[in-house]
Amino acid sequence: MAKVTLTEQDKEQISAMIDGEADNLALFSSEELESAVERYSLIGDVIRSEEKQFADLNIAENVALALDAEPVHQIDTEIVANDNVVHVNWKKPFSQFAIAASVAAVAIFGIQMMPTEQVITTPEAAVPNVETMPFGGFATPVSYSSEPTVGSAQKGLRELQEQRIGALVLEHQRQARLVNSQELNKDKEKQEINK
Amino acid sequence: MLCIAPINAQEQNAEQLLSSMADTVKKSNFEASFVVAKGRSIDPYLWRHANVDGKELEHLSLLNGAGVEMVRVDNVVTYFEPQSQPYSLKNESVSGPIPSILFSDISALSPHYHFVLGGKSRISGRPAQLIRIESKEQQKFNYWVWLDSESSLPLKAAYVNTDGEVIEQLQLTNVSFTPVPSEELIAMSKKSFPAPVPSLKKTEKVGGWDIAWLPPGFKLVKSDRQTLSLNGELADYYLFSDGLVEVSVFIQRPLGGQQRSKALSSGATTVFIHQAAGYEVSVVGKIPAMTSKKIAESVYRANQ
């Protein structure tokens, strides 16, 4: 495989969009988003044509269920009082569509890829123009962009895409925690078998 | 552990140093500050650890923005995040910026990584020894760790590409060891935490998709259909791990419009979104962009 790496120039052009400051996080209008989500839901699972048995493992739901049974914890205020860490009330649910701080801390730059067909045939040209991509929904002037002025429909789509990326990164982080946990349990099982 | 004849004394030495690091962290009472630099962004963290009556207490806190708090009492880690209720998992290390494997049995990495002793340097005002965890394959990042020559504590760590360029790095700015455990940490550990969520059962594999290519060493950890918590979208989900890094593959319906495939990255974390015919494949993980691209493009509908 041809080795393709980012050029120095690409790197210089990388622009971090978000520094993780909560103040800077523009919360998506939940009404707007809901209607958009609804619209996209209507498209249906066209791509999944066949009936499948999916493993019943919805992390968020399982976690929520497990937590429902839990007593209310006071750690939020205590931690804050103790060490002056972050003044956040953990019990208070944030807007569901707020980009997670952990995600927001993920300052993201974009590399606009060539159309897929071309990428396949000429992998060397696969990392052409780096495009700064506002991520997390707050208006940052795009310092330069290979795209023409975007219309509002495109802008809405772009926002949805950014939300999707945020959701994927957060999901990845959470799932990765479960991996480690699972591996631990596997190790324990092995040890017990060995005993 | 069985002693395998050392192929190379140096290699064994690097491994030993890494396990003494894990040992130091486990047994020490310390409070440290570190930053993680990804491109232009810097995330500061507070990291505290104590050993009380044979029990480990650990607290890792992201200090910017809304923050993330991870509290570990022995082998239960509780995650406090702004966008969800706190929850606990059984785990012997917190899932922080340093890969968890470094705090457990790193020999699990040896089929796919070399452990190499690097040079000595001065980090955070202390003499440090570099240990390079080098991927045997070109398609992955290497992980370098600088250990305090005295205490073995990690002073600096970095994801490095095959050209030796630092992609993302972590640097300790301050560390203080204390003979007695921190009172605050003890007090914190006495709070009540959510009961750990039951560990994952062996999940049924989600059918329908073939992921034809992954770098050597990556194994399927789980697959299922996910509802993404942030936006409620559905995704067929596959999670792979090579022990050091995790890679997620999401298959979703496209958002519509004229989307093009694109890559995004933040430090070592890459998101590659591949637009296939009728579906969208996203690959997320601490791997080079070209590797995520190759994985994403290898996803096909099965049996069709």
Interface residues (C-beta under 8 A of the other chain):
Chain A: M1 K3 V4 T5 L6 I14 S15 A16 I18 D19 G20 E21 A22 L25 L33 V37 Y40 I43 D45 V46 I47 R48 E50 K52 Q53 F54 A55 L57 N58 I59 A60 E61 N62 V63 A64 A66 L67 A69 E70 P71 H73 Q74 I75 D76 E78 I79 N82 D83 V85 V86 V88 W90 K91 P93 F94 Q96 F97 A98 I99 A100 A101 S102 V103 A104 A105 V106 A107 I108 F109 G110 I111 Q112 M113 P115 T116 V119 I120 P123 A126 V127 M133 F135 A153 Q154 L157 L160 Q161 Q163 R164 I165 G166 A167 L168 V169 L170 E171 H172 Q173 R174 Q175 A176 R177 L178 V179 N180 S181 Q182 E183 L184 N185 D187
Chain B: K38 G39 R40 S41 D43 L46 S61 L62 L63 N64 G65 A66 G67 V68 E69 V71 N75 V77 Y79 F80 E81 P82 Q83 S84 Q85 P86 Y87 L89 K90 N91 E92 S93 S95 S100 D105 Q138 N161 T162 D163 E184 A187 M188 K191 S192 F193 P194 A195 V197 P198 S199 L200 K201 T203 E204 K205 V206 G207 G208 V221 K222 S223 D224 R225 Q226 T227 L228 S229 L230 N231 G232 E233 L234 A235 D236 Y237 L239 S241 E246 S248 F250 I251 Q252 R253 L255 G256 G257 Q259 R260 S261 K262 A263 L264 S265 S266 T269 V271 I273 H274 Q275 G278 Y279 S282 V284 G285 P288 A289 M290 K293 K294 E297
